[in-house]
Amino acid sequence: MDFATWLAFFAASWAISISPGAGAVAAMSAGLTHGFRRGYLTTLGLVLGIWTQIVVVGVGLGALVATSATAFAVIKWAGVAYLVWLGVQQWRAPARPIAQASADAVPQRARDLIVRGWIINALNPKGTVFLLAVVPQFLDLSQPLAPQYGVIALTLGFTDLVVMAGYTALAARLLRTLKSTAHVRALNRVFGSLFVVAGGLLALFKRSA
């Protein structure tokens, strides 16, 4: 991949990362619930999920997901169920300001936060189909593909780490200004609803003919 091609993909990757979706909701939800430092662990999982998708596309399994109705449906509905479950959990989360929550609650394990982010991006056939459509445009088929996929993975990982840091910090800073449990409860329900909406949008997503 030459520099001009990489620069074009670098610009595209910012648009991919900034565009709202389940990942952005997860990052903001983590910041809302755990604060920035701990909530940012979810972003590490999101990046691992993106890298999983790139590996799937790179080894050719992405084409199977895109063309096999059964494989597509299994992954899609697993992703839908997980997003809806996250929405219900967020809706029912205790309405406590973050300072009080961090003092009273047992912190969620770092591994659990990372796995949560990974599942959100890994179980998303929409992401697989999207990568199948976008990534080949930036590949030089006359050159070895593995290094090019590596560059693509690192570039998408970098932009996601930066963008999701912004989403996480925004939610964490917002929550720290809230003293009323009613306001915190309302935010929990907003983010819970957003997870359910993301699940609903994924449920409506169909393979291209």
Secondary structure as UniProt FT lines:
FT   HELIX           3..18
FT   HELIX           22..39
FT   HELIX           41..58
FT   TURN            59..60
FT   HELIX           61..67
FT   HELIX           69..91
FT   HELIX           98..104
FT   HELIX           110..122
FT   HELIX           125..134
FT   HELIX           135..138
FT   TURN            141..142
FT   HELIX           145..176
FT   HELIX           181..204
//
